[in-house]
Amino acid sequence: MSSHSSNASSANDPRQPTAARRYVAPAVSPQDLPVDYSGFIAVIFGVAGMMFRVLQVVLLACSHILRAIASEHEESRERS
């Protein structure tokens, strides 16, 4: 079996509770953190969604204005 004595091996064993040290995470500055791609993509989609919504509202307003102008033009043609 083993030729080592149990005293010598247990004293050098790093798994002993007395040899355990609590883990301390290294300090990382915010500039060194990796990019949060999911957050970045969410912001891009949010901005794109707002742009499409604004475009939809503008186009809807333009169509209402153009319809009003066209109906006024038709009324003026019928009068003449």
N, C-alpha and C positions, 0 to 999 in steps of 0.2 A: 504494500500500500504506500503510504506517504512516509517519507523519512523526516519530514518537518515536525517540530513539536507544536502542540496546539497553542501554547503561549506565544510563541514567536509569530505564528501566522495570524492569530487574532489581534495582536498589537499592530500589525502592519496592514490589516484589512481595512480598506477605505469605506466599506459598507457598515462599519460600526456606527451606532448612533452618536457616539461622542465625536466622530470625525465628520459628521454631516454639517454642512453649512447651508444657510438659507440662500436661495437664489435672489440675486439683485439684478434687475434688468438694467442694461446700460442706458444712459440718458441720450436721447436722440432729439436733435433740434427739429422744429417744424419744417425747415427748409430741406432737411435730409430725408423726410418721409416720402414714400413712393406716391405717385399720382393716383388719385381715386378715380379710375376710369368710369365706374358706374355712375358716380356723381356728375362727372364731366359730361357723359352722354345724356344723362337726365336733363342737365341744363341746356344742352344743345337742342334736344327734342322739345323742351319747354319753350325756348325762344322761337323755334321754328313753328310750333303750334300757335303761339301768340301772333306771329307774323301772318300766318294763314288766316287766323281769325280776323285780324285787322283788314287784311286784303278782302275777305268775304264781306265785311261790313262796308268797306269803301265801294266795292263793286255793286252791292245791293243799293247803296245810296245813289250811285251814279245811274243805275237802271231806273230808279224811281224818278230821278231828275230828268232823264232822257224821255221817259214815258210822258211826264208832264209837259215837256217841251213839244213832243210829237202830238199830243192831244190838243194843245193850244194851236199848233200849226194847222192841224186838220180843221179845227173850228174856224180859224181865220180863212182857210181856203173855201169852206162851205159858205161863209158869209159873202165872199166876193163873187 
